[in-house]
Amino acid sequence: MKFHNVVAEEPNAQQQKLMEMAVSRPDRYLFEYECYDLFKTVGMNLPPYKYFPLSQIEEIPSFMKADKKYVYKCQIPGVLHKTDIGGVKLFVTQSTAVADAREFASKLQKDHQLDGILVVEMANFHTKTPSHGEILLSALIDPAFGPVVCFGLGGTTVEQMKEFMPESLLFIPCFVDLQSSVEWRTRIENLPLSQYLLGRVRGIPQQVNSLDDILEPISSLQKLILTHLSNQHIIEELEINPCVVDRESGKIVALDGVVKIALNQDSKQFSAQKYQKSLKPLYKTGLFFAPRSVVLAGVSSKVLTNPCTVVLQKLLEMQKTHQIELYCVHPAAEELFGVKCYKSFSDLRKVVNKVDLFVCGVAATAAHEMLLEVIETGFCQNSFVLSAGFGETEKGKELERDLRQKLGQQLQKMDFVQQEENKTYPLLNGANTLGYLWKDLINTVFVSSKKSSSYDLQNKLIETKQSNIALLCQSGAFMITRLSDMANRCSPVFSMSVGNQIDMSNVDFLEWLLQEDSFEQFVKKTGSNAEDYKTLRQIDEQKKQISVYSMYIEGLNPTDGARLIRLIQKARSLGKQVIIYKTGRTKQGAHAAAGHTASLSGSYDMFLQLIETSGAILCDSIEEFEDTTYLAANFSQKLIDRNRKFTVGVLTNAGFEKCCYADHLFIKKNSTNYLELPSFSDEKNQLIQIFDKYKLSAVIDLDQIIDTTPTIPDLGYYEFASILAKSNNIQCIMVSPVPETHMINTVTGEVAQVVGRDYETDEGSFPKLMKKLVQETEKPIICTIESGWKFDPLRQYLAEQGVAVFSQADRAARALNNVVKGLIGWTGK
């Protein structure tokens, strides 16, 4: 996937003139004939049209042709929906043009200020679509995703169609080059509307000549929006509803137009870059995890469970192995827990010039004042804000808005000529955040680890083989509960809660995690001594080992969506995966929108289309999010061929599990593009020999999913699975024995004493043979072990050997589908 770069170019003179006219009006809308003029500048197809002021309506016949029919459209300032006031007249001919114009004008002038009449030749268009031939083509600037084009079924029932047919519309990023993006071309081609237009629906004739006729107007709108994105005037909203397909040319023609212009509040350079990368000095992010100096405000000597006090205690523990200078700001205390106190930042600045990290745990009003001082002076390089009360009260929201505004002003102070971020810009995490941790380095989570299931009874973090994960969460509660729920399966090396995202967001941390030279940038741009901050170099090395980025997102900060699309692509190019669980709904100004597009933007469907098409894995539930994270981490340590369709060999001894796999491996749309079951063309004879050995041929046939029945012993599973593992056609083996089956040895400990067999002392048992198989192949092995608590030791044993273990077949199948889609891409190979 390639992206168009946004550059600060001078706009087309005609376009600039039209935009200046729009912004001179109270509502900032172009008149409809001006919209047509604008569309023409980018080569869009239009019917013949001409605007006639009231003083010139006698000249209308001179524009018309005798064999054509025309439409009259009123030009009344402030009226966008002309049909609502009777401002459209159809089937006008040359012979009655003047009389019709006089009657049309007379009716409208009674209640409105009519300036003139737009005369448009009626189109002869195809009507064989669910919207009777009407197509919506529009664009807007979404706060998170930036400029997007919307294409789909048009007409007056756009919102209703979207409700019952989610794929009736598609949002397309303006930054994406459609000519080089297989993902987006395929997504557009697969739309129900496109299938109608291309003649791929039974009984419907082909209406456009090729897919290029669909892509052409979309690309034209992309170009128009991007041209003005970094200039004085930007296109805030644009809607053509309807477009139609001309019967004669097979081209999409614009029949309507609404365009709203806005003044660009940002500088040209800032506008050109803010959608492409963070303009914050992200190279300082490592100081959250390896600070050399920390100042805390909000520590209490009386309440030991006070969040800031808990963080101080953890920093004191960290001080035993890392060189950190600690300071406290407190209005009365001389020292707290052996740490010297200062009454204010001003007093502390007399002692030190700058500190790496400010931990803020005071009430929102006091926190606001201290953070303003940090922003204005740059005294603290990073701030970690525990304080609540910012987004939860009206007063707090005012304080938060003020901080965002002040930070925004600092952000625009970057040197655009030298491409240098504002070095004094203080990175701020929070507010209302629960903390974060980097394994074996720092833990600022202020709830007790003793109650966390991610810690054992000796209060030590439970380690697993799957630690190559970064967990990025907008909610601290979501973060700690995921760490507990996924314990014994995976243990992320990095976990972050971002809270209100006043400044640093999930997406900012993701961008930093994907930067490989943060340490070098930090040393170069801050002039710091490399030896003093050598831990930052170690963090950069650890970042490279992270292969799974699991994100919990409630909402996106401005421009985050546009950057997230690029970061997903970057991660995939490095063989890494982005997994997202999204809740909440972005609020956009639908109530103030003139058209259908803005009322639909900000929806989850829009988020899903933009993010999933870009290559991220979107999960429908927390369970799926956990399963997919776990399996993705497991897969990253295995040999996977991403350049061909993924073939999975499945072995089970139960009919219901066979059905579960068949259903859930392919339950998602387009699954067969990237995932398949084997044909066994090369392995058939070997498999039949094993079938005959255990007399299976008499009761069951060899199928794409091998059902062994419950009658084969432990060795049989190994023999079947070994053939699958050695096959050049198969990339993954799923083994799913119902462990209660009497023929296999699957229990240990007290349960084994009751059953009479213990797999720990039996080298020929199912788990021991699976261990052998893991040692013999680099391919991923997935085991589903159903049947509850008696088989927990078996699950743990298999996981310790490197097997990905699930407790239900459908969960395993859905997780595999997600991971393969993320690795190969939903369009397949």
HUFEN-V524700 format. One record per residue. N is the residue number from 1. PHI is phi in whole degrees, -180 to 180 (NA if undefined). PSI is psi in degrees with one decimal (* if undefined). NEAR is the number of other ideal C-beta (glycine too) atoms within 8 Angstrom. Layout:
BEGIN
<<N/PHI/PSI/NEAR> <N/PHI/PSI/NEAR>>
END
This chain:
BEGIN
<<1/NA/125.8/12> <2/-108/156.9/7> <3/-122/143.3/9> <4/-75/134.8/10> <5/-85/142.6/5> <6/-94/118.7/13> <7/-123/149.2/6> <8/-80/84.1/9> <9/-100/155.4/7> <10/-75/134.5/3> <11/-75/161.6/11> <12/-55/136.4/7> <13/-60/-41.9/6> <14/-67/-41.7/8> <15/-62/-43.3/13> <16/-61/-41.7/10> <17/-62/-44.4/8> <18/-62/-40.8/12> <19/-69/-36.5/13> <20/-64/-37.1/9> <21/-65/-40.7/10> <22/-65/-46.4/15> <23/-71/-13.4/11> <24/-79/-10.4/5> <25/-97/152.6/9> <26/-59/-37.9/4> <27/-93/-8.9/6> <28/64/25.3/10> <29/-98/144.7/12> <30/-75/148.4/13> <31/-70/159.8/9> <32/-64/-39.3/12> <33/-67/-27.0/11> <34/-71/-33.5/12> <35/-61/-44.6/12> <36/-59/-42.4/12> <37/-61/-39.3/10> <38/-67/-44.3/14> <39/-62/-35.6/13> <40/-63/-30.3/9> <41/-67/-18.3/10> <42/-111/15.7/10> <43/81/19.1/5> <44/-74/149.1/10> <45/-79/132.3/9> <46/-136/150.9/10> <47/-75/160.0/9> <48/-58/135.1/7> <49/-149/159.2/11> <50/-160/141.8/8> <51/-99/134.2/11> <52/-122/115.7/14> <53/-60/159.5/8> <54/-55/-32.8/10> <55/-70/-10.4/4> <56/-120/15.9/9> <57/-68/-19.6/14> <58/-65/-18.5/5> <59/-92/0.2/8> <60/-58/-42.8/14> <61/-57/-29.8/8> <62/-66/-21.8/5> <63/-85/-24.6/9> <64/-86/161.0/12> <65/-111/145.5/6> <66/-65/-29.5/7> <67/-97/11.9/3> <68/-116/156.1/10> <69/-111/152.6/8> <70/-133/165.4/13> <71/-118/136.5/11> <72/-99/132.9/13> <73/-127/129.4/12> <74/-71/148.7/15> <75/-115/99.2/13> <76/-125/119.0/13> <77/-54/131.2/8> <78/87/-7.2/6> <79/-102/114.6/10> <80/-100/-37.6/8> <81/-99/88.3/6> <82/-67/-34.7/11> <83/-63/-26.2/7> <84/-66/-24.7/5> <85/-115/15.0/12> <86/73/31.0/6> <87/-93/18.8/11> <88/-133/132.4/10> <89/-127/127.6/8> <90/-101/164.0/7> <91/60/39.7/7> <92/-81/137.3/12> <93/-115/167.5/11> <94/-63/-37.5/9> <95/-67/-28.6/5> <96/-113/13.7/8> <97/-58/-47.6/13> <98/-70/-45.5/10> <99/-62/-43.4/7> <100/-64/-38.0/11> <101/-66/-41.6/13> <102/-64/-45.2/9> <103/-64/-42.9/8> <104/-60/-46.7/12> <105/-68/-40.1/12> <106/-61/-43.2/8> <107/-65/-40.6/8> <108/-75/-32.2/14> <109/-70/-14.2/8> <110/-65/-36.2/6> <111/-121/-4.5/5> <112/-139/160.8/10> <113/-92/91.5/5> <114/-83/121.4/11> <115/-91/-32.3/8> <116/178/-171.0/11> <117/-130/130.1/15> <118/-93/123.6/14> <119/-107/124.4/15> <120/-130/132.8/11> <121/-67/132.0/11> <122/-70/136.6/11> <123/-86/147.3/9> <124/-101/100.0/6> <125/-126/160.4/10> <126/-69/145.5/11> <127/-123/9.5/6> <128/-88/66.5/8> <129/-143/165.4/13> <130/-59/-20.8/10> <131/-105/25.2/13> <132/57/38.0/7> <133/90/-7.5/12> <134/-85/131.7/13> <135/-120/138.1/17> <136/-97/128.1/19> <137/-134/117.6/16> <138/-151/174.5/15> <139/-155/153.3/16> <140/-158/168.9/13> <141/-106/104.7/12> <142/-78/139.4/13> <143/-56/-39.3/8> <144/-89/-45.9/12> <145/-94/-5.4/13> <146/74/-151.2/14> <147/-72/126.7/15> <148/-133/150.0/16> <149/-106/142.7/14> <150/-118/132.0/16> <151/-135/135.3/14> <152/168/-160.6/15> <153/-67/132.5/16> <154/-109/-159.1/12> <155/99/-164.9/12> <156/-89/-5.4/3> <157/-114/33.8/7> <158/-58/-49.3/16> <159/-63/-41.0/9> <160/-68/-40.4/7> <161/-62/-40.4/15> <162/-66/-34.9/13> <163/-64/-40.3/6> <164/-96/-16.2/5> <165/-138/87.6/10> <166/-53/-32.5/5> <167/-87/13.7/9> <168/-69/-21.5/12> <169/-133/150.7/13> <170/-134/129.1/11> <171/-92/130.7/12> <172/-125/125.6/14> <173/-64/137.5/12> <174/-68/-23.7/15> <175/-74/-18.6/14> <176/-82/131.8/14> <177/-82/107.8/9> <178/-67/-27.2/13> <179/-67/-30.3/6> <180/-106/-6.3/7> <181/-97/102.0/11> <182/-63/-38.6/8> <183/-61/-49.0/13> <184/-76/-36.3/12> <185/-61/-43.4/11> <186/-66/-41.4/9> <187/-62/-42.3/11> <188/-67/-42.7/16> <189/-63/-33.6/10> <190/-83/-6.4/9> <191/-60/143.9/12> <192/-52/-43.2/10> <193/-61/-45.2/14> <194/-63/-37.1/12> <195/-63/-37.4/10> <196/-65/-48.8/14> <197/-65/-31.8/14> <198/-87/1.4/13> <199/74/28.9/9> <200/-102/10.9/6> <201/-107/130.4/7> <202/-53/128.1/3> <203/85/-0.4/3> <204/-110/124.9/9> <205/-71/154.2/6> <206/-67/133.1/7> <207/-110/-36.8/12> <208/-102/161.1/13> <209/-74/-36.3/6> <210/-163/174.9/6> <211/-60/-31.1/11> <212/-60/-31.1/7> <213/-68/-24.1/13> <214/-83/-41.5/15> <215/-71/-30.9/12> <216/-57/-52.7/10> <217/-68/-30.7/13> <218/-64/-46.2/14> <219/-63/-35.6/10> <220/-63/-42.0/12> <221/-68/-40.3/16> <222/-54/-48.7/16> <223/-62/-43.5/9> <224/-62/-46.1/15> <225/-66/-45.2/15> <226/-67/-33.9/12> <227/-57/-35.6/11> <228/-103/1.1/13> <229/-64/-30.6/15> <230/-112/22.4/12> <231/-113/-175.6/14> <232/-61/-39.6/4> <233/-114/133.2/15> <234/-119/152.6/12> <235/-86/105.3/15> <236/-76/-36.5/9> <237/-155/139.2/16> <238/-143/133.6/14> <239/-144/131.0/16> <240/-118/108.3/14> <241/-149/96.7/16> <242/-109/161.4/13> <243/-100/160.3/15> <244/-143/167.8/13> <245/-102/118.2/15> <246/-67/128.9/13> <247/-63/-34.4/7> <248/-79/-45.3/5> <249/-95/-21.1/5> <250/74/15.9/10> <251/-101/151.3/10> <252/-80/127.8/15> <253/-119/136.7/13> <254/-85/125.7/14> <255/-109/-6.9/10> <256/-148/169.0/10> <257/-167/129.8/13> <258/-132/124.0/15> <259/-136/128.7/14> <260/-116/133.4/14> <261/-110/145.4/13> <262/-131/155.2/10> <263/-81/134.5/7> <264/-75/121.4/11> <265/-83/-12.4/3> <266/-104/162.3/8> <267/-68/160.8/7> <268/-58/-46.9/10> <269/-66/-40.3/9> <270/-65/-44.0/13> <271/-63/-35.9/15> <272/-72/-24.2/12> <273/-111/-20.8/11> <274/-67/-23.0/9> <275/-87/-8.2/11> <276/-100/-34.2/12> <277/-158/163.1/7> <278/-70/138.4/8> <279/-97/8.3/9> <280/-84/155.9/11> <281/-76/72.8/10> <282/-63/-17.5/13> <283/-62/-14.8/12> <284/-87/-3.2/11> <285/-59/-34.3/13> <286/-58/-21.6/16> <287/-68/-16.7/13> <288/-64/-29.3/12> <289/-108/-22.7/10> <290/-138/59.0/12> <291/-75/146.7/12> <292/-92/-18.5/9> <293/-147/139.6/13> <294/-138/135.9/14> <295/-118/136.1/15> <296/-120/140.3/17> <297/-129/124.8/16> <298/117/7.3/13> <299/-73/140.0/15> <300/-123/134.7/9> <301/-86/-11.6/7> <302/-97/-35.4/3> <303/-110/100.1/6> <304/-72/-17.2/7> <305/-91/0.7/6> <306/-54/130.9/11> <307/-52/-45.4/10> <308/-68/-32.1/17> <309/-66/-42.5/14> <310/-61/-43.7/12> <311/-63/-41.6/15> <312/-61/-43.3/16> <313/-60/-38.6/10> <314/-71/-35.0/11> <315/-70/-35.4/14> <316/-63/-37.6/12> <317/-67/-40.4/7> <318/-65/-31.1/11> <319/-62/-21.4/10> <320/-68/-26.5/6> <321/-119/-9.4/4> <322/-133/146.3/9> <323/-82/105.8/5> <324/-135/131.3/11> <325/-92/127.8/9> <326/-114/139.1/13> <327/-138/154.1/16> <328/-126/146.5/16> <329/-109/121.3/13> <330/-150/136.9/11> <331/-70/-18.5/3> <332/-130/-37.9/3> <333/-71/146.3/8> <334/-84/-37.5/4> <335/-154/156.8/9> <336/-134/118.5/11> <337/54/37.3/10> <338/84/1.9/5> <339/-102/127.5/13> <340/-64/140.8/7> <341/-110/150.7/12> <342/-128/147.2/12> <343/-73/-23.3/7> <344/-159/169.2/7> <345/-61/-37.4/13> <346/-59/-42.2/6> <347/-66/-40.3/9> <348/-68/-33.4/13> <349/-67/-17.8/10> <350/-73/-18.0/5> <351/-103/-41.8/7> <352/-130/146.6/9> <353/-77/-32.9/3> <354/-161/148.2/9> <355/-122/154.5/15> <356/-77/-37.1/11> <357/-142/132.4/15> <358/-109/120.7/15> <359/-100/113.5/17> <360/-109/115.7/17> <361/-127/16.3/13> <362/-85/170.8/10> <363/-61/158.4/7> <364/-55/-43.9/14> <365/-64/-46.4/8> <366/-67/-38.2/9> <367/-62/-39.5/15> <368/-59/-45.6/11> <369/-65/-41.8/8> <370/-68/-38.6/14> <371/-70/-34.6/13> <372/-61/-40.6/11> <373/-65/-39.7/10> <374/-62/-44.0/15> <375/-65/-42.5/12> <376/-74/-33.6/7> <377/-101/-23.3/8> <378/69/20.7/12> <379/-64/-37.5/9> <380/-110/127.0/13> <381/-69/-41.1/11> <382/-132/152.6/16> <383/-131/133.2/15> <384/-114/109.3/15> <385/-106/105.7/15> <386/-78/-25.8/17> <387/-53/132.4/15> <388/-95/-179.6/8> <389/94/3.0/10> <390/-84/-56.3/15> <391/-92/-1.2/8> <392/-95/-17.6/7> <393/-128/162.2/7> <394/-63/-42.5/5> <395/-63/-42.8/8> <396/-62/-37.0/12> <397/-65/-36.4/10> <398/-63/-44.6/8> <399/-63/-40.9/12> <400/-65/-43.5/13> <401/-61/-38.9/8> <402/-65/-41.8/10> <403/-64/-42.7/15> <404/-61/-41.7/10> <405/-64/-46.0/8> <406/-64/-39.6/11> <407/-66/-38.5/13> <408/-62/-38.7/8> <409/-65/-39.7/8> <410/-65/-36.7/12> <411/-63/-37.4/12> <412/-78/1.5/9> <413/-87/6.7/7> <414/-66/155.5/11> <415/-88/99.8/7> <416/-74/-25.3/9> <417/-68/-48.0/4> <418/-89/0.7/5> <419/56/41.0/5> <420/-108/126.4/8> <421/-68/159.8/10> <422/-68/109.0/11> <423/-64/-27.4/9> <424/-87/-0.4/6> <425/-64/123.3/14> <426/-90/120.1/13> <427/-70/134.8/16> <428/-128/123.2/14> <429/-106/123.4/15> <430/124/-158.5/15> <431/-82/-175.0/17> <432/58/48.0/13> <433/-111/147.6/15> <434/-85/-14.1/11> <435/122/-170.0/13> <436/-157/167.8/15> <437/-150/146.3/10> <438/-123/117.0/12> <439/-53/134.3/10> <440/66/15.4/3> <441/-133/-61.9/10> <442/-147/147.4/11> <443/-142/110.0/8> <444/-108/10.4/12> <445/-67/124.3/11> <446/-93/5.2/10> <447/-93/156.8/9> <448/-69/128.5/5> <449/-71/-17.8/11> <450/-65/-23.8/6> <451/-98/-1.2/5> <452/-85/133.8/11> <453/-75/-5.0/6> <454/-84/-2.7/12> <455/-117/146.2/10> <456/-83/-175.0/6> <457/-70/-15.0/3> <458/-93/10.3/4> <459/61/36.8/7> <460/-109/140.0/6> <461/-62/129.7/8> <462/-73/123.2/10> <463/-95/143.9/5> <464/-135/169.0/11> <465/-69/-26.5/8> <466/-94/85.1/12> <467/-119/6.0/12> <468/-83/49.0/11> <469/-130/139.6/17> <470/-112/124.9/15> <471/-107/113.2/13> <472/-115/115.9/12> <473/-130/137.3/15> <474/-76/-22.2/12> <475/-112/127.8/9> <476/-67/-36.1/12> <477/-64/-40.3/7> <478/-61/-41.1/11> <479/-61/-52.4/15> <480/-71/-31.3/13> <481/-74/-31.3/8> <482/-69/-41.4/15> <483/-60/-39.1/14> <484/-71/-45.9/10> <485/-66/-32.1/8> <486/-94/0.3/13> <487/-57/146.7/11> <488/75/-8.8/7> <489/-110/-48.7/10> <490/-154/153.9/11> <491/-136/93.5/15> <492/-54/139.2/12> <493/-73/-25.2/12> <494/-138/129.3/13> <495/-135/131.4/11> <496/-137/133.2/13> <497/-111/131.9/14> <498/-106/-6.9/15> <499/60/-130.5/14> <500/-75/-9.0/11> <501/56/44.1/11> <502/-58/-35.0/13> <503/-133/-80.9/12> <504/-70/130.9/11> <505/-117/171.3/11> <506/-50/-44.0/15> <507/-69/-36.8/13> <508/-61/-45.3/14> <509/-66/-36.7/14> <510/-63/-43.6/15> <511/-61/-41.6/13> <512/-65/-41.3/12> <513/-61/-29.4/11> <514/-89/-3.8/12> <515/-84/129.5/11> <516/-96/-8.6/7> <517/-124/30.9/7> <518/-59/-41.3/16> <519/-62/-47.6/14> <520/-61/-42.1/7> <521/-63/-42.9/10> <522/-60/-49.3/14> <523/-63/-44.0/12> <524/-67/-45.3/7> <525/-86/-21.3/11> <526/-103/-12.3/8> <527/71/19.4/5> <528/-76/156.4/8> <529/-75/124.3/6> <530/-60/-38.3/9> <531/-67/-36.3/5> <532/-63/-30.7/7> <533/-116/34.5/15> <534/-64/-24.3/8> <535/-62/-30.1/10> <536/-64/-33.6/13> <537/-65/-40.9/10> <538/-64/-37.6/8> <539/-63/-42.4/15> <540/-59/-39.1/13> <541/-66/-40.2/8> <542/-68/-35.1/10> <543/-58/-37.9/12> <544/-65/-25.8/7> <545/-81/-14.3/8> <546/-74/127.5/14> <547/-121/-7.5/11> <548/-130/125.7/14> <549/-116/105.4/14> <550/-103/122.7/15> <551/-122/131.4/12> <552/-105/118.5/16> <553/-123/128.0/12> <554/-99/-44.8/8> <555/-150/166.1/8> <556/-115/139.8/13> <557/-73/162.3/9> <558/-51/134.3/6> <559/72/-6.1/10> <560/-62/-39.3/13> <561/-63/-43.1/14> <562/-63/-42.2/14> <563/-71/-34.6/14> <564/-61/-39.6/14> <565/-59/-44.7/15> <566/-67/-39.0/12> <567/-69/-35.7/13> <568/-60/-44.3/13> <569/-64/-40.0/11> <570/-64/-44.1/9> <571/-61/-45.2/12> <572/-64/-35.9/13> <573/-66/-21.8/6> <574/-96/6.3/7> <575/78/19.5/8> <576/-108/163.3/12> <577/-125/143.4/14> <578/-112/121.7/15> <579/-116/130.8/17> <580/-131/134.7/13> <581/-117/117.9/14> <582/-113/130.4/10> <583/-126/175.1/6> <584/78/166.1/7> <585/-132/128.9/6> <586/-69/128.1/11> <587/-87/122.0/4> <588/-123/162.9/9> <589/-74/56.1/6> <590/-63/-32.6/10> <591/-66/-23.4/4> <592/-103/3.1/4> <593/-80/145.7/10> <594/-88/-25.3/9> <595/-120/-177.5/12> <596/-75/-33.7/11> <597/-61/-49.9/14> <598/-64/-30.9/13> <599/-71/-18.8/9> <600/-99/-18.2/14> <601/-71/158.7/14> <602/83/-1.7/9> <603/-79/165.8/9> <604/-65/-35.1/7> <605/-59/-40.2/9> <606/-64/-47.0/14> <607/-57/-47.3/11> <608/-60/-47.6/10> <609/-60/-47.1/11> <610/-70/-40.5/14> <611/-83/-43.6/14> <612/-68/-40.7/11> <613/-64/-28.1/10> <614/-78/-11.1/12> <615/117/1.5/13> <616/-80/162.2/12> <617/-102/116.8/14> <618/-101/128.2/10> <619/-104/143.8/12> <620/-87/-15.9/4> <621/-147/163.6/7> <622/-64/-39.4/8> <623/-59/-45.4/7> <624/-66/-37.1/14> <625/-61/-46.1/14> <626/-66/-45.9/12> <627/-62/-42.5/13> <628/-69/-39.8/15> <629/-59/-47.5/15> <630/-61/-48.3/14> <631/-71/-36.8/15> <632/-62/-40.5/16> <633/-65/-38.8/15> <634/-66/-43.4/13> <635/-67/-31.6/12> <636/-65/-16.9/12> <637/-97/5.6/9> <638/-115/168.1/9> <639/-86/111.4/5> <640/-125/130.4/9> <641/-93/107.3/6> <642/-85/-1.6/8> <643/-99/11.1/4> <644/-149/166.8/6> <645/-61/141.8/10> <646/-86/121.4/13> <647/-107/125.9/11> <648/-116/129.7/16> <649/-95/128.3/14> <650/-119/131.4/13> <651/-129/123.3/14> <652/-144/165.8/17> <653/-120/16.6/13> <654/-138/134.5/10> <655/-63/-36.6/6> <656/-66/-36.9/7> <657/-70/-36.1/14> <658/-58/-43.4/13> <659/-67/-40.4/8> <660/-59/-46.8/12> <661/-63/-45.3/16> <662/-59/-38.6/9> <663/-73/-55.2/10> <664/-84/-20.2/12> <665/-65/-28.1/14> <666/-124/24.0/10> <667/-74/-22.8/9> <668/-91/147.9/7> <669/-59/140.8/3> <670/71/12.3/10> <671/-58/-36.8/12> <672/-71/-8.6/8> <673/-69/-31.0/9> <674/-126/-8.1/15> <675/-136/140.4/14> <676/-153/160.6/8> <677/-95/154.8/10> <678/-76/153.5/13> <679/-91/-16.3/6> <680/61/32.2/9> <681/-64/-36.0/6> <682/-93/-22.9/7> <683/-102/-1.9/12> <684/-58/-47.9/9> <685/-62/-42.9/6> <686/-62/-43.5/8> <687/-65/-39.4/13> <688/-65/-35.0/10> <689/-60/-41.7/8> <690/-70/-37.6/13> <691/-57/-47.6/10> <692/-68/-36.9/9> <693/-57/-40.4/8> <694/-103/15.6/11> <695/57/38.5/8> <696/-83/-25.7/13> <697/-61/-25.4/9> <698/-74/-19.0/4> <699/-119/-17.2/6> <700/-156/148.5/7> <701/-93/156.0/4> <702/-69/125.3/8> <703/-127/175.5/8> <704/-63/-33.2/7> <705/-104/118.9/11> <706/-81/116.9/11> <707/-105/109.2/11> <708/-84/-11.3/14> <709/66/167.3/9> <710/-78/9.5/10> <711/-94/-7.6/8> <712/-93/152.0/11> <713/-84/-179.7/7> <714/-52/-45.6/12> <715/-61/-34.0/8> <716/-60/-40.6/12> <717/-63/-41.8/17> <718/-64/-41.7/13> <719/-64/-46.3/10> <720/-62/-50.4/13> <721/-63/-33.9/15> <722/-65/-40.1/10> <723/-62/-43.2/12> <724/-64/-40.3/13> <725/-67/-32.5/13> <726/-85/-11.2/6> <727/-70/135.9/11> <728/-74/-13.2/4> <729/-92/-14.7/9> <730/-113/133.7/13> <731/-105/-13.6/9> <732/-153/145.6/13> <733/-119/126.4/16> <734/-111/120.1/16> <735/-117/126.4/13> <736/-138/78.8/15> <737/-89/135.1/12> <738/-69/113.8/11> <739/-71/-12.9/13> <740/-76/-10.9/6> <741/-55/132.2/10> <742/-69/-19.6/5> <743/-80/-13.7/8> <744/-121/150.6/12> <745/-95/107.4/12> <746/-133/12.2/14> <747/-126/160.7/15> <748/-147/177.2/10> <749/65/-142.2/8> <750/-64/-34.6/5> <751/-65/-39.0/9> <752/-64/-33.8/13> <753/-64/-35.6/8> <754/-74/-42.5/6> <755/-74/-37.3/7> <756/101/3.7/5> <757/-138/139.4/9> <758/-131/120.3/11> <759/-68/-20.1/16> <760/-63/-30.9/6> <761/-105/11.5/4> <762/-124/101.2/10> <763/-67/-15.4/4> <764/-96/11.0/8> <765/-76/162.3/13> <766/-55/-51.5/14> <767/-64/-36.8/13> <768/-68/-35.8/11> <769/-72/-32.9/13> <770/-67/-36.9/17> <771/-60/-43.6/10> <772/-62/-41.8/9> <773/-63/-40.8/14> <774/-59/-39.4/11> <775/-71/-21.6/5> <776/-94/-13.8/7> <777/-136/151.4/9> <778/-95/-3.3/4> <779/-76/147.5/11> <780/-67/140.9/11> <781/-121/129.7/17> <782/-117/131.7/15> <783/-121/133.1/13> <784/-104/119.9/15> <785/-119/100.6/14> <786/-82/-167.3/11> <787/82/20.2/8> <788/82/-161.0/5> <789/-68/-26.6/4> <790/-65/-14.9/7> <791/-112/14.3/13> <792/-59/-43.7/7> <793/-60/-37.6/9> <794/-63/-44.8/14> <795/-60/-45.7/11> <796/-64/-42.1/9> <797/-61/-46.8/11> <798/-63/-41.7/14> <799/-61/-39.5/14> <800/-65/-25.1/7> <801/-84/-7.5/10> <802/103/9.3/9> <803/-84/138.2/11> <804/-83/118.8/13> <805/-112/134.0/12> <806/-128/158.1/13> <807/-102/-6.8/8> <808/-140/142.4/9> <809/-66/-40.8/15> <810/-66/-36.9/9> <811/-65/-42.4/12> <812/-62/-42.6/17> <813/-66/-43.8/14> <814/-66/-41.3/13> <815/-63/-41.9/14> <816/-64/-42.7/15> <817/-56/-47.2/15> <818/-60/-48.2/15> <819/-66/-42.5/14> <820/-65/-41.1/12> <821/-61/-40.4/14> <822/-66/-36.8/14> <823/-75/-45.9/12> <824/-94/-32.4/11> <825/103/143.1/11> <826/-70/-15.9/11> <827/-84/-12.7/9> <828/79/-169.3/10> <829/-121/*/8>>
END
